[in-house]
């Protein structure tokens, strides 16, 4: 699963159907990053089982 954040942002996203999923100008990590914040929308989609990874 990929984790992405916009350049200059501290918020990481992992659901490709998140409204804030970065598609340009982003950093990507293959595993959960040690620092930064996790997106609340991605957390909600993950909990509801609607996250597209």
N, CA, C and O atoms as a Tripos MOL2 file, in Angstrom:
@<TRIPOS>MOLECULE
protein
  212   211    53     0     0
PROTEIN
NO_CHARGES

@<TRIPOS>ATOM
      1 N           0.8490   -1.1720    0.0000 N.3       1 UNK1
      2 CA          0.0000    0.0000    0.0000 C.3       1 UNK1
      3 C           0.8960    1.2360    0.0000 C.2       1 UNK1
      4 O           1.8920    1.2830    0.7220 O.2       1 UNK1
      5 N           0.5520    2.2130   -0.7890 N.am      2 UNK2
      6 CA          1.3210    3.4510   -0.8710 C.3       2 UNK2
      7 C           0.7070    4.5210    0.0290 C.2       2 UNK2
      8 O          -0.5130    4.6260    0.1570 O.2       2 UNK2
      9 N           1.5630    5.2930    0.6340 N.am      3 UNK3
     10 CA          1.1580    6.4600    1.4170 C.3       3 UNK3
     11 C           1.6680    7.6780    0.6800 C.2       3 UNK3
     12 O           2.8270    7.7230    0.2680 O.2       3 UNK3
     13 N           0.8020    8.6690    0.5130 N.am      4 UNK4
     14 CA          1.1840    9.8850   -0.2010 C.3       4 UNK4
     15 C           0.8480   11.1150    0.6190 C.2       4 UNK4
     16 O          -0.1150   11.1370    1.3850 O.2       4 UNK4
     17 N           1.6700   12.1380    0.4370 N.am      5 UNK5
     18 CA          1.3660   13.4600    0.9890 C.3       5 UNK5
     19 C           1.8030   14.4970   -0.0200 C.2       5 UNK5
     20 O           2.7800   14.3060   -0.7440 O.2       5 UNK5
     21 N           1.0790   15.5850   -0.0600 N.am      6 UNK6
     22 CA          1.4470   16.6750   -0.9580 C.3       6 UNK6
     23 C           2.7680   17.2600   -0.4890 C.2       6 UNK6
     24 O           3.0460   17.3090    0.7090 O.2       6 UNK6
     25 N           3.5730   17.7010   -1.4330 N.am      7 UNK7
     26 CA          4.8210   18.3800   -1.0710 C.3       7 UNK7
     27 C           4.4950   19.5520   -0.1540 C.2       7 UNK7
     28 O           3.6270   20.3660   -0.4670 O.2       7 UNK7
     29 N           5.1880   19.6370    0.9750 N.am      8 UNK8
     30 CA          4.9650   20.7180    1.9250 C.3       8 UNK8
     31 C           3.8780   20.4280    2.9540 C.2       8 UNK8
     32 O           3.6070   21.2670    3.8130 O.2       8 UNK8
     33 N           3.2510   19.2540    2.8830 N.am      9 UNK9
     34 CA          2.1930   18.8830    3.8240 C.3       9 UNK9
     35 C           2.6960   17.8090    4.7810 C.2       9 UNK9
     36 O           3.6140   17.0580    4.4520 O.2       9 UNK9
     37 N           2.0940   17.7390    5.9640 N.am     10 UNK10
     38 CA          2.4350   16.7060    6.9370 C.3      10 UNK10
     39 C           1.3770   15.6130    7.0080 C.2      10 UNK10
     40 O           1.5080   14.6880    7.8100 O.2      10 UNK10
     41 N           0.3310   15.6980    6.1880 N.am     11 UNK11
     42 CA         -0.7710   14.7390    6.2460 C.3      11 UNK11
     43 C          -0.6090   13.6630    5.1790 C.2      11 UNK11
     44 O          -0.5140   13.9550    3.9870 O.2      11 UNK11
     45 N          -0.5800   12.4060    5.6360 N.am     12 UNK12
     46 CA         -0.4190   11.2540    4.7460 C.3      12 UNK12
     47 C          -1.7680   10.6440    4.4040 C.2      12 UNK12
     48 O          -2.6480   10.5530    5.2600 O.2      12 UNK12
     49 N          -1.9340   10.2270    3.1530 N.am     13 UNK13
     50 CA         -3.1580    9.6040    2.6440 C.3      13 UNK13
     51 C          -2.8100    8.2120    2.1280 C.2      13 UNK13
     52 O          -1.7010    7.9910    1.6420 O.2      13 UNK13
     53 N          -3.7510    7.2710    2.2300 N.am     14 UNK14
     54 CA         -3.5170    5.9220    1.6970 C.3      14 UNK14
     55 C          -4.7240    5.3680    0.9580 C.2      14 UNK14
     56 O          -4.6310    4.2830    0.3860 O.2      14 UNK14
     57 N          -5.8370    6.0580    0.9470 N.am     15 UNK15
     58 CA         -7.0250    5.6430    0.1860 C.3      15 UNK15
     59 C          -7.0510    6.4470   -1.1200 C.2      15 UNK15
     60 O          -7.1550    7.6730   -1.0970 O.2      15 UNK15
     61 N          -6.9590    5.7630   -2.2320 N.am     16 UNK16
     62 CA         -6.9300    6.4810   -3.5170 C.3      16 UNK16
     63 C          -8.2700    7.1440   -3.8280 C.2      16 UNK16
     64 O          -8.3430    7.9760   -4.7330 O.2      16 UNK16
     65 N          -9.3310    6.7940   -3.0980 N.am     17 UNK17
     66 CA        -10.6250    7.4420   -3.2930 C.3      17 UNK17
     67 C         -10.8600    8.5610   -2.2720 C.2      17 UNK17
     68 O         -11.9840    9.0470   -2.1430 O.2      17 UNK17
     69 N          -9.8330    8.9690   -1.5580 N.am     18 UNK18
     70 CA         -9.9130   10.1130   -0.6440 C.3      18 UNK18
     71 C         -10.0120   11.3850   -1.4900 C.2      18 UNK18
     72 O          -9.3590   11.4940   -2.5280 O.2      18 UNK18
     73 N         -10.8210   12.3380   -1.0510 N.am     19 UNK19
     74 CA        -10.9720   13.5830   -1.8190 C.3      19 UNK19
     75 C          -9.6790   14.4030   -1.8320 C.2      19 UNK19
     76 O          -9.5270   15.3010   -2.6610 O.2      19 UNK19
     77 N          -8.7570   14.1070   -0.9290 N.am     20 UNK20
     78 CA         -7.4870   14.8280   -0.8720 C.3      20 UNK20
     79 C          -6.2960   14.0070   -1.3650 C.2      20 UNK20
     80 O          -5.1500   14.4050   -1.1590 O.2      20 UNK20
     81 N          -6.5510   12.8560   -2.0190 N.am     21 UNK21
     82 CA         -5.4840   11.9870   -2.5280 C.3      21 UNK21
     83 C          -4.6450   12.7630   -3.5390 C.2      21 UNK21
     84 O          -5.1630   13.1810   -4.5740 O.2      21 UNK21
     85 N          -3.3510   12.9630   -3.2550 N.am     22 UNK22
     86 CA         -2.5140   13.7340   -4.1770 C.3      22 UNK22
     87 C          -2.2270   12.9700   -5.4750 C.2      22 UNK22
     88 O          -1.9030   11.7830   -5.4500 O.2      22 UNK22
     89 N          -2.3490   13.6580   -6.5860 N.am     23 UNK23
     90 CA         -2.0450   13.0500   -7.8840 C.3      23 UNK23
     91 C          -0.8730   13.7490   -8.5690 C.2      23 UNK23
     92 O          -0.3280   13.2320   -9.5440 O.2      23 UNK23
     93 N          -0.4840   14.9180   -8.0650 N.am     24 UNK24
     94 CA          0.6830   15.6330   -8.5790 C.3      24 UNK24
     95 C           1.4340   16.2450   -7.4070 C.2      24 UNK24
     96 O           0.8480   16.5160   -6.3580 O.2      24 UNK24
     97 N           2.7300   16.4620   -7.5880 N.am     25 UNK25
     98 CA          3.5650   17.1160   -6.5760 C.3      25 UNK25
     99 C           3.4240   16.4800   -5.1970 C.2      25 UNK25
    100 O           3.0030   17.1360   -4.2450 O.2      25 UNK25
    101 N           3.7780   15.2010   -5.0960 N.am     26 UNK26
    102 CA          3.6370   14.4890   -3.8270 C.3      26 UNK26
    103 C           4.8590   13.6340   -3.5200 C.2      26 UNK26
    104 O           5.6330   13.2720   -4.4060 O.2      26 UNK26
    105 N           5.0060   13.3200   -2.2240 N.am     27 UNK27
    106 CA          5.9790   12.3380   -1.7380 C.3      27 UNK27
    107 C           5.2210   11.0380   -1.5620 C.2      27 UNK27
    108 O           4.0480   11.0540   -1.1890 O.2      27 UNK27
    109 N           5.8720    9.9070   -1.8250 N.am     28 UNK28
    110 CA          5.2210    8.6070   -1.6560 C.3      28 UNK28
    111 C           6.1230    7.6710   -0.8820 C.2      28 UNK28
    112 O           7.3360    7.6520   -1.0900 O.2      28 UNK28
    113 N           5.5300    6.8950    0.0120 N.am     29 UNK29
    114 CA          6.2450    5.8880    0.8030 C.3      29 UNK29
    115 C           5.5240    4.5580    0.6480 C.2      29 UNK29
    116 O           4.2950    4.5350    0.5940 O.2      29 UNK29
    117 N           6.2540    3.4480    0.5750 N.am     30 UNK30
    118 CA          5.6250    2.1370    0.4210 C.3      30 UNK30
    119 C           5.0410    1.5840    1.7230 C.2      30 UNK30
    120 O           4.2180    0.6690    1.6960 O.2      30 UNK30
    121 N           5.4690    2.1420    2.8650 N.am     31 UNK31
    122 CA          4.9760    1.6860    4.1640 C.3      31 UNK31
    123 C           4.5370    2.8980    4.9850 C.2      31 UNK31
    124 O           4.8460    4.0400    4.6440 O.2      31 UNK31
    125 N           3.8190    2.6340    6.0620 N.am     32 UNK32
    126 CA          3.3120    3.7040    6.9140 C.3      32 UNK32
    127 C           4.4680    4.5710    7.4180 C.2      32 UNK32
    128 O           5.4020    4.0630    8.0370 O.2      32 UNK32
    129 N           4.4060    5.8760    7.1540 N.am     33 UNK33
    130 CA          5.4800    6.7780    7.5820 C.3      33 UNK33
    131 C           5.5430    6.9010    9.1030 C.2      33 UNK33
    132 O           4.5220    6.8160    9.7860 O.2      33 UNK33
    133 N           6.7440    7.1000    9.6200 N.am     34 UNK34
    134 CA          6.9360    7.2270   11.0640 C.3      34 UNK34
    135 C           6.4770    8.5890   11.5720 C.2      34 UNK34
    136 O           6.0290    8.7010   12.7130 O.2      34 UNK34
    137 N           6.5820    9.6200   10.7460 N.am     35 UNK35
    138 CA          6.1960   10.9550   11.1810 C.3      35 UNK35
    139 C           5.0390   11.5020   10.3800 C.2      35 UNK35
    140 O           4.6240   10.9120    9.3820 O.2      35 UNK35
    141 N           4.5220   12.6280   10.8210 N.am     36 UNK36
    142 CA          3.4090   13.2690   10.1210 C.3      36 UNK36
    143 C           2.0670   12.8010   10.6460 C.2      36 UNK36
    144 O           1.9890   11.9410   11.5230 O.2      36 UNK36
    145 N           1.0200   13.3760   10.1010 N.am     37 UNK37
    146 CA         -0.3530   13.0620   10.4980 C.3      37 UNK37
    147 C          -0.9720   12.1150    9.4870 C.2      37 UNK37
    148 O          -0.5850   12.1030    8.3180 O.2      37 UNK37
    149 N          -1.9370   11.3210    9.9390 N.am     38 UNK38
    150 CA         -2.6950   10.4610    9.0410 C.3      38 UNK38
    151 C          -4.0360   11.1330    8.7550 C.2      38 UNK38
    152 O          -4.6720   11.6770    9.6570 O.2      38 UNK38
    153 N          -4.4520   11.0910    7.5140 N.am     39 UNK39
    154 CA         -5.6820   11.7360    7.0500 C.3      39 UNK39
    155 C          -6.9120   11.1800    7.7570 C.2      39 UNK39
    156 O          -7.0990    9.9660    7.8330 O.2      39 UNK39
    157 N          -7.7480   12.0770    8.2720 N.am     40 UNK40
    158 CA         -8.9820   11.6550    8.9450 C.3      40 UNK40
    159 C          -9.9760   11.0290    7.9810 C.2      40 UNK40
    160 O         -10.6860   10.0920    8.3470 O.2      40 UNK40
    161 N         -10.0360   11.5330    6.7560 N.am     41 UNK41
    162 CA        -10.9500   10.9570    5.7670 C.3      41 UNK41
    163 C         -10.5200    9.5260    5.4200 C.2      41 UNK41
    164 O         -11.3630    8.6370    5.3010 O.2      41 UNK41
    165 N          -9.2080    9.3040    5.2590 N.am     42 UNK42
    166 CA         -8.7070    7.9540    4.9890 C.3      42 UNK42
    167 C          -9.0040    7.0260    6.1670 C.2      42 UNK42
    168 O          -9.3790    5.8700    5.9700 O.2      42 UNK42
    169 N          -8.8360    7.5310    7.3860 N.am     43 UNK43
    170 CA         -9.1490    6.7250    8.5780 C.3      43 UNK43
    171 C         -10.6150    6.2950    8.5620 C.2      43 UNK43
    172 O         -10.9320    5.1400    8.8450 O.2      43 UNK43
    173 N         -11.5020    7.2280    8.2310 N.am     44 UNK44
    174 CA        -12.9300    6.9290    8.1830 C.3      44 UNK44
    175 C         -13.2710    5.9200    7.1070 C.2      44 UNK44
    176 O         -14.0530    4.9990    7.3420 O.2      44 UNK44
    177 N         -12.6890    6.0850    5.9230 N.am     45 UNK45
    178 CA        -12.9300    5.1300    4.8320 C.3      45 UNK45
    179 C         -12.3930    3.7550    5.1820 C.2      45 UNK45
    180 O         -13.0160    2.7430    4.8610 O.2      45 UNK45
    181 N         -11.2240    3.7100    5.8480 N.am     46 UNK46
    182 CA        -10.6440    2.4350    6.2620 C.3      46 UNK46
    183 C         -11.5650    1.7300    7.2620 C.2      46 UNK46
    184 O         -11.8190    0.5310    7.1520 O.2      46 UNK46
    185 N         -12.0550    2.4910    8.2300 N.am     47 UNK47
    186 CA        -12.9310    1.9210    9.2550 C.3      47 UNK47
    187 C         -14.2620    1.4290    8.6570 C.2      47 UNK47
    188 O         -14.8240    0.4340    9.1140 O.2      47 UNK47
    189 N         -14.7530    2.1330    7.6390 N.am     48 UNK48
    190 CA        -16.0210    1.7660    7.0090 C.3      48 UNK48
    191 C         -15.8540    0.6640    5.9550 C.2      48 UNK48
    192 O         -16.8430    0.1250    5.4580 O.2      48 UNK48
    193 N         -14.6180    0.3370    5.6200 N.am     49 UNK49
    194 CA        -14.3620   -0.6780    4.6130 C.3      49 UNK49
    195 C         -14.5210   -0.1850    3.1850 C.2      49 UNK49
    196 O         -14.7000   -0.9810    2.2640 O.2      49 UNK49
    197 N         -14.4550    1.1420    3.0020 N.am     50 UNK50
    198 CA        -14.6500    1.7120    1.6600 C.3      50 UNK50
    199 C         -13.3680    2.2980    1.0800 C.2      50 UNK50
    200 O         -13.4000    2.9540    0.0390 O.2      50 UNK50
    201 N         -12.2400    2.0660    1.7490 N.am     51 UNK51
    202 CA        -10.9510    2.5910    1.3010 C.3      51 UNK51
    203 C         -10.4630    1.7810    0.0990 C.2      51 UNK51
    204 O         -10.3900    0.5530    0.1470 O.2      51 UNK51
    205 N         -10.1300    2.5000   -0.9850 N.am     52 UNK52
    206 CA         -9.5450    1.8510   -2.1660 C.3      52 UNK52
    207 C          -8.0380    2.0670   -2.0960 C.2      52 UNK52
    208 O          -7.5440    3.1830   -2.2560 O.2      52 UNK52
    209 N          -7.3240    0.9790   -1.8530 N.am     53 UNK53
    210 CA         -5.8710    1.0730   -1.6790 C.3      53 UNK53
    211 C          -5.1460    0.7490   -2.9500 C.2      53 UNK53
    212 O          -3.9150    0.7790   -2.9840 O.2      53 UNK53
@<TRIPOS>BOND
     1     1     2 1
     2     2     3 1
     3     3     4 2
     4     3     5 am
     5     5     6 1
     6     6     7 1
     7     7     8 2
     8     7     9 am
     9     9    10 1
    10    10    11 1
    11    11    12 2
    12    11    13 am
    13    13    14 1
    14    14    15 1
    15    15    16 2
    16    15    17 am
    17    17    18 1
    18    18    19 1
    19    19    20 2
    20    19    21 am
    21    21    22 1
    22    22    23 1
    23    23    24 2
    24    23    25 am
    25    25    26 1
    26    26    27 1
    27    27    28 2
    28    27    29 am
    29    29    30 1
    30    30    31 1
    31    31    32 2
    32    31    33 am
    33    33    34 1
    34    34    35 1
    35    35    36 2
    36    35    37 am
    37    37    38 1
    38    38    39 1
    39    39    40 2
    40    39    41 am
    41    41    42 1
    42    42    43 1
    43    43    44 2
    44    43    45 am
    45    45    46 1
    46    46    47 1
    47    47    48 2
    48    47    49 am
    49    49    50 1
    50    50    51 1
    51    51    52 2
    52    51    53 am
    53    53    54 1
    54    54    55 1
    55    55    56 2
    56    55    57 am
    57    57    58 1
    58    58    59 1
    59    59    60 2
    60    59    61 am
    61    61    62 1
    62    62    63 1
    63    63    64 2
    64    63    65 am
    65    65    66 1
    66    66    67 1
    67    67    68 2
    68    67    69 am
    69    69    70 1
    70    70    71 1
    71    71    72 2
    72    71    73 am
    73    73    74 1
    74    74    75 1
    75    75    76 2
    76    75    77 am
    77    77    78 1
    78    78    79 1
    79    79    80 2
    80    79    81 am
    81    81    82 1
    82    82    83 1
    83    83    84 2
    84    83    85 am
    85    85    86 1
    86    86    87 1
    87    87    88 2
    88    87    89 am
    89    89    90 1
    90    90    91 1
    91    91    92 2
    92    91    93 am
    93    93    94 1
    94    94    95 1
    95    95    96 2
    96    95    97 am
    97    97    98 1
    98    98    99 1
    99    99   100 2
   100    99   101 am
   101   101   102 1
   102   102   103 1
   103   103   104 2
   104   103   105 am
   105   105   106 1
   106   106   107 1
   107   107   108 2
   108   107   109 am
   109   109   110 1
   110   110   111 1
   111   111   112 2
   112   111   113 am
   113   113   114 1
   114   114   115 1
   115   115   116 2
   116   115   117 am
   117   117   118 1
   118   118   119 1
   119   119   120 2
   120   119   121 am
   121   121   122 1
   122   122   123 1
   123   123   124 2
   124   123   125 am
   125   125   126 1
   126   126   127 1
   127   127   128 2
   128   127   129 am
   129   129   130 1
   130   130   131 1
   131   131   132 2
   132   131   133 am
   133   133   134 1
   134   134   135 1
   135   135   136 2
   136   135   137 am
   137   137   138 1
   138   138   139 1
   139   139   140 2
   140   139   141 am
   141   141   142 1
   142   142   143 1
   143   143   144 2
   144   143   145 am
   145   145   146 1
   146   146   147 1
   147   147   148 2
   148   147   149 am
   149   149   150 1
   150   150   151 1
   151   151   152 2
   152   151   153 am
   153   153   154 1
   154   154   155 1
   155   155   156 2
   156   155   157 am
   157   157   158 1
   158   158   159 1
   159   159   160 2
   160   159   161 am
   161   161   162 1
   162   162   163 1
   163   163   164 2
   164   163   165 am
   165   165   166 1
   166   166   167 1
   167   167   168 2
   168   167   169 am
   169   169   170 1
   170   170   171 1
   171   171   172 2
   172   171   173 am
   173   173   174 1
   174   174   175 1
   175   175   176 2
   176   175   177 am
   177   177   178 1
   178   178   179 1
   179   179   180 2
   180   179   181 am
   181   181   182 1
   182   182   183 1
   183   183   184 2
   184   183   185 am
   185   185   186 1
   186   186   187 1
   187   187   188 2
   188   187   189 am
   189   189   190 1
   190   190   191 1
   191   191   192 2
   192   191   193 am
   193   193   194 1
   194   194   195 1
   195   195   196 2
   196   195   197 am
   197   197   198 1
   198   198   199 1
   199   199   200 2
   200   199   201 am
   201   201   202 1
   202   202   203 1
   203   203   204 2
   204   203   205 am
   205   205   206 1
   206   206   207 1
   207   207   208 2
   208   207   209 am
   209   209   210 1
   210   210   211 1
   211   211   212 2
@<TRIPOS>SUBSTRUCTURE
     1 UNK1         2 RESIDUE 1 A UNK
     2 UNK2         6 RESIDUE 1 A UNK
     3 UNK3        10 RESIDUE 1 A UNK
     4 UNK4        14 RESIDUE 1 A UNK
     5 UNK5        18 RESIDUE 1 A UNK
     6 UNK6        22 RESIDUE 1 A UNK
     7 UNK7        26 RESIDUE 1 A UNK
     8 UNK8        30 RESIDUE 1 A UNK
     9 UNK9        34 RESIDUE 1 A UNK
    10 UNK10       38 RESIDUE 1 A UNK
    11 UNK11       42 RESIDUE 1 A UNK
    12 UNK12       46 RESIDUE 1 A UNK
    13 UNK13       50 RESIDUE 1 A UNK
    14 UNK14       54 RESIDUE 1 A UNK
    15 UNK15       58 RESIDUE 1 A UNK
    16 UNK16       62 RESIDUE 1 A UNK
    17 UNK17       66 RESIDUE 1 A UNK
    18 UNK18       70 RESIDUE 1 A UNK
    19 UNK19       74 RESIDUE 1 A UNK
    20 UNK20       78 RESIDUE 1 A UNK
    21 UNK21       82 RESIDUE 1 A UNK
    22 UNK22       86 RESIDUE 1 A UNK
    23 UNK23       90 RESIDUE 1 A UNK
    24 UNK24       94 RESIDUE 1 A UNK
    25 UNK25       98 RESIDUE 1 A UNK
    26 UNK26      102 RESIDUE 1 A UNK
    27 UNK27      106 RESIDUE 1 A UNK
    28 UNK28      110 RESIDUE 1 A UNK
    29 UNK29      114 RESIDUE 1 A UNK
    30 UNK30      118 RESIDUE 1 A UNK
    31 UNK31      122 RESIDUE 1 A UNK
    32 UNK32      126 RESIDUE 1 A UNK
    33 UNK33      130 RESIDUE 1 A UNK
    34 UNK34      134 RESIDUE 1 A UNK
    35 UNK35      138 RESIDUE 1 A UNK
    36 UNK36      142 RESIDUE 1 A UNK
    37 UNK37      146 RESIDUE 1 A UNK
    38 UNK38      150 RESIDUE 1 A UNK
    39 UNK39      154 RESIDUE 1 A UNK
    40 UNK40      158 RESIDUE 1 A UNK
    41 UNK41      162 RESIDUE 1 A UNK
    42 UNK42      166 RESIDUE 1 A UNK
    43 UNK43      170 RESIDUE 1 A UNK
    44 UNK44      174 RESIDUE 1 A UNK
    45 UNK45      178 RESIDUE 1 A UNK
    46 UNK46      182 RESIDUE 1 A UNK
    47 UNK47      186 RESIDUE 1 A UNK
    48 UNK48      190 RESIDUE 1 A UNK
    49 UNK49      194 RESIDUE 1 A UNK
    50 UNK50      198 RESIDUE 1 A UNK
    51 UNK51      202 RESIDUE 1 A UNK
    52 UNK52      206 RESIDUE 1 A UNK
    53 UNK53      210 RESIDUE 1 A UNK
